């Protein structure tokens, strides 16, 4: 029987807010769902569908980092961030080859022995799960679906999924899908499958990182009034859904994108070799087909 333990992190309001809007530097159109970070801090936000954003910070001397798929990353002083213009990336597009899969063989990869799931408010971070390539995938080399387990109190909560290649240093590298992969999940505890067959993705022989990014937007916000009877005060607790469920597993590393950069968690033995660490890994699996 699956057991879900839900940890709610209550975030107190800070004393200052920075508001602005993000636009395409060429078309002038607003850019939705931009990842925004206070440089070198675990404070972040997402732009709304109209490009507007609000981020809590107390230090005007800090810098903000703006990143979005299809646009060059930009770093600005907070005082310069009322109108942010991002430059579109000039992609050298590879020839698109549409593969016709047979679909006669299907396997699910990424299952773990752990059946206890936990849910955390991971904020605006991108948490990833690494899928190594195995020789047995040769007969089911196409990625058909991705499935993700979530917990939500909102009926139509949205998150962004990322599909990364592995770079020369073993870090999450290039985005394999060259557009935002925004998905919607239903309320409650759900395992949802999302179709990838139109993207003609093959399982890379260097493996693949799948990441999810919580969108800190009004559509995903759930508010609850908290009353302290002893102090005779009330406050509004803001939570952003959906929560993605996690498995507690042993791995040699974990990658998280926060503060505008990739962070790697590892542990080494005295002889310099990697040893396994216990991490919370997103409950994400892949369906491969032939």
N, C-alpha and C positions, 0 to 999 in steps of 0.2 A: 504493500500500500504506500502510495506516495504521500509524503508529508511536507507541507510548505511552511517554512518559518519566515515571517515577514518582519523585517526590521525597518522601522520608519525613522528617518533622520530629520528632526525638526530644525529648519533653518531660520535663524532669527534675522529680522530685517536689519540691514546696515544703514548707516546714517546718510548715505549719499547714493544717488542713482545717476548713471550716465545714459542719456537717450540719444538716439540717432537713427539714420536711415542709410541703407546700403544699396548702391546702384551700379549697374553695368556702365563702365566708363565710356563705352561706345554708343550703346543704344539709349542709355539713360533709364532703362527699365529697372524696377526694384528687383533685388535678388533675395529669394526666400531661403530660409533654413541654413544661413551662413553660420559656421562654427566660430564663436567669438570667445577669446580667452584674455584674462589679465595675465600679462607676461610673467612667467615663473611662479604663478600662483594657481591654486585649485579653485578658481572662480571663473565661471563661464556662463554663456547664454547662447541662444539661437535667435536668428532674425525671424520675424513673422512672415506670412505669405506676402505682405505688402512691403517687405524689406525693412520695416522698423524694428528696433531692438531696444531693450532696457537691460542694463547690467549693473549690479550692485558693487560699489567700490567706495572706499573712504579716502583713497589717495589719488589726487589729481595728477601727481607727478609720474604715475605708472603709465605703461604702454599697453595697448590692446593689440591682439593678434587676430586677424580675420583670415579665414580659410574656407574655400568652397570649391567643390569639384568643377573643373572647367574654368577656373580663374586663378590668377597668380596670388600667392599669399601676400598679405600686406600688414605692416606693423606701423601703428600710429600712436602718437601721444594722445592721452585721453582728451586733452583740450582741443584736439584737431578732429575729433571723431563724430561731430554732429552730422556731417554728410560724408560718407565713405564711398569712394569709387574704386571698384575692382576691375582690373584689366583681364579680359578673356585670354585664356591660354591658347596659343597657336599649336594645335596638335598636328603631329605628323601621323595621319591616320593610316593604319595598315589596311590592306585589302580585306574586306569582309567576306568570309567564306561561310555560307550557311550549310551546316551539316544536317543530313537527313538521318536521324537516329532510328534504329529498329524498334527499340523499346521492349525487346523480348526478354531482356535480363535487367533486373533491378536489384540494387543492394543499398542498404542504409549504412553510412559510416559516421563515426563519432560517438557511438553509444558508450556509456560508462557503466561500471559496476555499481556506482552509487545510485540509490533510489531516493535519497533525501535531498530535497531541493530547498534552496534559500533564495529570498528576494531582497535586493538591496537598492536603495536610492543611489545610483551611481553618478547622479548629476549629469553634466554634459560630456563626460569622458567617452572615449571610444574603447570599449573592452573587446578583446579578440579571443578567438579560439583557433588554434593551429591544427590543420589536417595534413599529416605527412602523406607522401605518395608511397604506395606499396605496389610491388610487381603484379599482384593479383587484380589490380584495377585496370590492367591492360585490356581486358575484355568488357569493361564497363567504364570507358574513359570520359564520357560526357556527363556534365553536371545537370541533372534534370530539375531538381528542386532543392530548396533550403527550407528546413523547418525550425521553428523557434518556439520555446515555451514561455508564456507570459502570464502575468497577473495584472488585471486592470479593473478599476472601478468606473472607467469611462467606456462607453459603448464603441466609439470609433477613435481610438487612440492611435497615433502615428509615430513610427520610428524610422530611422534610416539605417539600411544595411550596407556594408562595404565588403568588397571582394578584392583582396590584395595579393599580388604576387610576392615572392620572397626575393629580397635584394641580395647583393653579393655578401653583405654582412649578416644575413639571416634575419633582418628586420622586415616588417611589413613594407612593401615597396609600391609599385605602380598599381593604380586602380584598374581592375580588369573589366569593369563595366563603366563606360565613359559617360554616364549620366547618373543623376541621383536615383537611387533605388529606395523610394519612399513607400512603406507598406503600412497597412491598417490592420489592427487586431481588435477582436471583440472583447467585451467585458468578461470578467471571471478568469478562472484558471484555464488556459487554452494552449493547445499545441496546434500551431497553424503552419500550413505548407504554402510556399510561394514558388510559382513556376519560373524556371530559368531557361526553358528550351529555346526561346526566341533569341537568346544571347549567344548561342553556339559555344558555350564555355566547355573547354576540356580541362580535366584534372591535370594541373601542371606537375611535371616530374620533380620539381623542387618543393612541391606542396603548396598549400594555399592558406591564407589567413582570412577568416570571416569575422567581421566586426559589427557591432551594433552601436548606434549613437542615439541617445535620448534627445528628443527635441524639446527644448525649454520654451514652449510657445503657449499662448492662451488656450488654444484648442485642447491641449493635453493637461491643463491645470485643474486640480480638484482641491477645493477649499473646505476646511472644517474648522468650526469654532471650538476652541479649547478654553474651558473655564477652570480657574484656580479658586476654589471655594474658600481656601484659607486666606488668600490675599485679596479676594473679592475682585479679581481682574479676569478679563478675557483677552484672547489673542487669536488671530487667524493663522492656522497652519496650512501652508501651501505645499501640495504634493503634485508632482508631474508624472503622469502615467504614459505608457505601460511600464511596469516593472518586468524585467527579464529574469527568469529563474536561473540559478547557478547550481552547479555540482561542486562539491568539495573533492578534489582529486590531487594526485601527485604528478607533477610535471617538472621538467628541467628548466623551464622558463615561462614567463608570461609577459606579454606586451600590452601596454595601455597608452593611449594618446591623451595627454593632458598638458595644460600650460603651453600649448602650441608645439609640442614635440613628442616623439615616441620615447617611452620609458620602459626599460627592460628590467625585470626582476629575476635574479638568478642567485645561486649559492654554489660556491666552489669548495672542494676538499683541499686538504693541505698540499696534495700533490698537483693541484691546479686543474683537476678534472671536475666536470659538473656533477653535482648531486641533486637529487630530486627535492622539490619543495612542495608544501601543500598550498594550493591556491583555490580560489573560487573561480570556476570556469563557466562561461555562459552556456546554457543548455541549448546549443545549436547543433543540428545534425545536417548532413547532406545526403541526397538520394542520387546515386549514380546509375547510368543506364548505358546500353550499347548502341 
